[in-house]
């Protein structure tokens, strides 16, 4: 068992720059930096760098205890919430230096984030543990990552913030 003592993980401009560079270099055009030590940790906390051409498929966390909280550290994101049929129920522009800089999404709510600027990064916190097979339900009305319809669908989401 850990004593809880250790070095603080400090992050700033250099870390965010490196995370953005990593995101740009990946095929998915996003990269996270986990602060939780393992997938089975009871609290997931991470930074997520997402470039504007990255697609985060609309999804929900079916466990009602899996709320997600996002705080934008750099750049801007469009938050889109959907109903069960895929109709848009709420949008908001979250900007690091804007009037709105974060959001709390209740468990069970379909949502997606759209990166609106290069170099955008958000901090995310939600309950763990991360269980890949049951963590997310993807909206069956949205194309899955890698589908040929993704670019047009992503553009339709981006248009909500024009």
C-alpha positions as CSV (number, residue, x, y, z in Angstrom):
1,X,0.0,0.0,0.0
2,X,1.3,3.4,-0.9
3,X,1.9,5.9,1.9
4,X,0.4,8.6,-0.3
5,X,3.7,10.5,-0.2
6,X,5.5,11.3,-3.5
7,X,6.4,14.1,-5.8
8,X,3.7,16.4,-7.2
9,X,3.2,16.2,-10.9
10,X,3.7,19.8,-12.0
11,X,2.5,20.9,-15.5
12,X,2.5,24.1,-17.4
13,X,3.2,25.6,-20.8
14,X,6.0,23.1,-21.7
15,X,3.8,20.1,-20.8
16,X,0.8,21.5,-22.7
17,X,3.0,22.2,-25.7
18,X,4.4,18.7,-25.7
19,X,0.9,17.2,-25.3
20,X,-0.3,19.2,-28.3
21,X,2.7,18.1,-30.3
22,X,1.8,14.5,-29.4
23,X,-1.8,15.0,-30.4
24,X,-0.8,16.4,-33.8
25,X,1.4,13.4,-34.4
26,X,-1.3,10.8,-33.7
27,X,-3.7,9.5,-36.4
28,X,-6.7,10.3,-34.1
29,X,-5.3,13.9,-33.6
30,X,-5.8,13.8,-29.8
31,X,-3.7,12.7,-26.9
32,X,-4.4,12.5,-23.2
33,X,-2.1,12.7,-20.1
34,X,-3.5,10.6,-17.3
35,X,-3.0,11.7,-13.7
36,X,-4.6,8.6,-12.3
37,X,-2.2,5.8,-11.8
38,X,-4.1,2.9,-13.3
39,X,-7.3,2.1,-15.3
40,X,-8.9,0.7,-12.1
41,X,-8.4,3.9,-10.1
42,X,-11.7,5.2,-8.6
43,X,-11.2,8.7,-10.0
44,X,-10.1,9.4,-13.6
45,X,-8.3,12.8,-14.0
46,X,-6.5,13.7,-17.2
47,X,-5.6,16.4,-19.7
48,X,-6.8,15.8,-23.2
49,X,-5.3,17.7,-26.2
50,X,-7.7,17.6,-29.2
51,X,-7.1,19.1,-32.6
52,X,-10.0,20.5,-34.7
53,X,-10.0,17.6,-37.1
54,X,-10.3,15.0,-34.3
55,X,-13.7,13.3,-33.9
56,X,-15.1,12.4,-30.5
57,X,-18.1,10.3,-31.3
58,X,-21.2,11.3,-29.3
59,X,-21.5,9.0,-26.3
60,X,-22.8,8.7,-22.8
61,X,-21.6,7.0,-19.7
62,X,-24.5,4.8,-18.8
63,X,-23.7,4.6,-15.1
64,X,-25.5,7.6,-13.5
65,X,-22.5,8.0,-11.1
66,X,-20.2,8.7,-14.1
67,X,-20.7,12.4,-14.4
68,X,-17.9,14.2,-16.4
69,X,-16.5,17.6,-15.6
70,X,-14.4,19.5,-18.2
71,X,-12.4,22.6,-17.8
72,X,-10.7,24.2,-20.8
73,X,-7.1,25.1,-20.2
74,X,-6.2,26.2,-23.8
75,X,-8.2,27.1,-26.9
76,X,-11.9,26.3,-27.3
77,X,-14.4,23.5,-27.5
78,X,-18.0,23.2,-28.5
79,X,-20.0,21.1,-26.2
80,X,-23.0,19.4,-27.8
81,X,-25.6,17.4,-25.8
82,X,-28.1,15.2,-27.5
83,X,-31.3,13.3,-26.6
84,X,-31.8,9.6,-27.1
85,X,-32.7,10.1,-30.8
86,X,-29.6,12.3,-31.5
87,X,-31.4,15.6,-31.6
88,X,-29.3,18.4,-30.2
89,X,-30.6,19.6,-26.8
90,X,-27.8,22.0,-25.7
91,X,-24.7,23.6,-27.0
92,X,-22.1,25.8,-25.4
93,X,-18.7,27.2,-26.4
94,X,-16.2,26.6,-23.7
95,X,-13.1,28.8,-24.0
96,X,-10.0,29.0,-21.8
97,X,-10.3,32.7,-21.5
98,X,-14.0,33.0,-22.2
99,X,-17.2,33.6,-20.3
100,X,-17.8,29.8,-20.2
101,X,-14.7,27.7,-19.4
102,X,-16.1,24.4,-18.3
103,X,-19.0,22.1,-18.0
104,X,-20.4,19.3,-15.9
105,X,-22.2,16.6,-17.9
106,X,-24.4,14.2,-15.8
107,X,-24.0,10.5,-16.3
108,X,-26.4,9.1,-18.9
109,X,-26.3,12.3,-21.0
110,X,-25.2,11.9,-24.7
111,X,-22.5,14.4,-25.4
112,X,-19.5,15.3,-27.6
113,X,-16.8,17.9,-27.6
114,X,-15.7,19.5,-30.8
115,X,-12.3,21.2,-30.8
116,X,-12.7,24.7,-32.3
117,X,-9.0,25.8,-32.3
118,X,-5.6,24.2,-32.9
119,X,-3.8,23.5,-29.6
120,X,-7.0,23.1,-27.5
121,X,-6.7,21.2,-24.3
122,X,-9.1,20.4,-21.5
123,X,-8.9,18.9,-18.0
124,X,-11.4,16.1,-17.4
125,X,-12.5,14.4,-14.2
126,X,-14.9,11.5,-13.8
127,X,-15.5,8.5,-11.6
128,X,-13.5,5.4,-12.4
129,X,-12.6,2.7,-12.9
130,X,-12.2,2.8,-16.6
131,X,-13.9,-0.3,-18.0
132,X,-13.5,-0.3,-21.8
133,X,-16.4,-2.6,-22.6
134,X,-19.0,-0.8,-20.5
135,X,-17.6,2.8,-20.1
136,X,-19.5,4.3,-23.0
137,X,-22.6,3.9,-25.1
138,X,-22.2,5.5,-28.5
139,X,-25.1,7.2,-30.2
140,X,-26.4,4.8,-32.9
141,X,-27.4,7.9,-34.9
142,X,-23.8,9.1,-35.2
143,X,-21.1,7.6,-37.3
144,X,-18.5,5.7,-35.4
145,X,-14.9,6.7,-35.5
146,X,-13.3,5.7,-38.9
147,X,-16.6,5.6,-40.8
148,X,-16.6,7.5,-44.2
149,X,-19.4,9.8,-42.9
150,X,-17.4,11.2,-40.0
151,X,-15.9,14.3,-41.9
152,X,-19.4,15.5,-42.9
153,X,-20.9,14.8,-39.5
154,X,-18.0,16.5,-37.7
155,X,-18.5,19.5,-40.0
156,X,-22.2,19.6,-39.1
157,X,-21.3,19.7,-35.4
158,X,-18.7,22.4,-36.0
159,X,-21.4,24.4,-37.8
160,X,-23.4,24.6,-34.6
161,X,-20.7,27.0,-33.4
162,X,-20.2,29.2,-36.4
